[in-house]
Amino acid sequence: MQKMRFPAVISTFIVCFAFWVLLTWSFEIQELAAGAVVSLAVALFAGRFFVHAKSFWFFNPVKLVNLIIYVLFIFPVELIKANWDVAKRCFGGCKNVNPGIVKVPVDLESDYGQAMLANSITLTPGTITMDIAEEEGQTYYYIHWIDVTAPSGKEAGDAIKGTLEKGVGRIFK
């Protein structure tokens, strides 16, 4: 069992409380107190699981700006492009569908970054990240893709990941 670290609890509390305030958008004392209690309970329970090394690394302004850019610009653009592609295929009679599983190399080192990229790929229509595997020091995603057109993993990775990997890489470098 991991030892509880105070900085991990504090950083988890800050993130949870910030999300509480953003979701409720209420600044009444009762709401803020309830948010603080719930955030503290979550931080005490889960802080040691969420934070492994540097507790406050995410509070770096550059990382926060990169996260905001990713959430507001990079991911929505890729999401719209994927939705448009799937809509064209559906309204076109589903004739241009060539489903399959591709093995895509990923160049992210961070476990958090790999998880964020995998979830981002899965959230875009037409792709599902099925597995993350490490083989000979290289990380690969096995992705079910609606239209396997690229013969190699590198070409398929460029088509599937688009700018997502670069955006996530700026956050978790």
NORJO-V353280 format. One record per backbone hydrogen bond with DSSP energy under -1.0 kcal/mol. CO is the residue of the C=O (numbers start at 1). NH is the residue of the N-H. E is the energy in kcal/mol with one decimal. If there is no record, write none. Layout:
co: <CO;CO>
nh: <NH;NH>
e: <E;E>
This chain:
co: <5;6;7;8;9;10;11;12;13;14;15;16;17;18;19;20;21;28;29;30;31;32;33;34;35;36;37;38;39;40;41;42;43;46;46;47;56;57;60;61;62;63;64;65;66;67;68;69;69;70;73;74;75;76;77;78;79;80;81;82;83;84;85;86;87;88;89;90;98;100;102;104;110;111;112;113;114;115;116;117;118;119;124;126;128;131;133;135;138;139;140;141;142;142;143;144;145;146;147;152;153;154;155;156;157;158;161;163;164;165;166;168>
nh: <9;10;11;12;13;14;15;16;17;18;19;20;21;22;23;24;25;32;33;34;35;36;37;38;39;40;41;42;43;44;45;46;47;49;50;51;59;60;64;65;66;67;68;69;70;71;72;73;74;75;77;78;79;80;81;82;83;84;85;86;87;88;89;90;91;92;94;93;148;145;143;141;114;115;116;117;118;119;120;121;122;123;127;146;144;142;140;138;135;106;133;104;130;131;102;128;100;98;149;156;157;158;159;160;161;162;164;167;168;169;170;172>
e: <-1.7;-2.5;-2.6;-2.1;-2.5;-2.4;-2.1;-2.6;-2.9;-2.3;-2.2;-2.3;-2.5;-2.4;-2.7;-2.7;-2.5;-2.5;-2.4;-2.5;-2.5;-2.3;-2.4;-2.6;-2.6;-2.3;-2.3;-2.5;-2.6;-2.7;-1.9;-3.5;-2.0;-1.2;-1.8;-2.0;-1.2;-1.0;-2.2;-2.4;-2.4;-2.3;-2.4;-2.6;-2.3;-2.9;-2.6;-2.3;-1.7;-2.7;-1.7;-2.0;-2.7;-2.5;-2.3;-2.3;-2.5;-2.6;-2.2;-2.5;-2.6;-2.4;-1.9;-2.5;-2.9;-1.1;-2.5;-1.2;-3.2;-3.2;-2.6;-2.8;-2.4;-2.3;-2.5;-2.6;-2.5;-2.4;-2.3;-2.6;-2.2;-2.2;-1.3;-2.2;-2.7;-2.6;-3.5;-1.8;-2.9;-2.8;-2.9;-3.1;-3.2;-1.2;-2.7;-1.7;-1.8;-1.5;-1.3;-2.3;-2.5;-2.1;-1.8;-2.8;-2.7;-1.1;-2.6;-2.1;-2.7;-2.4;-1.6;-2.3>
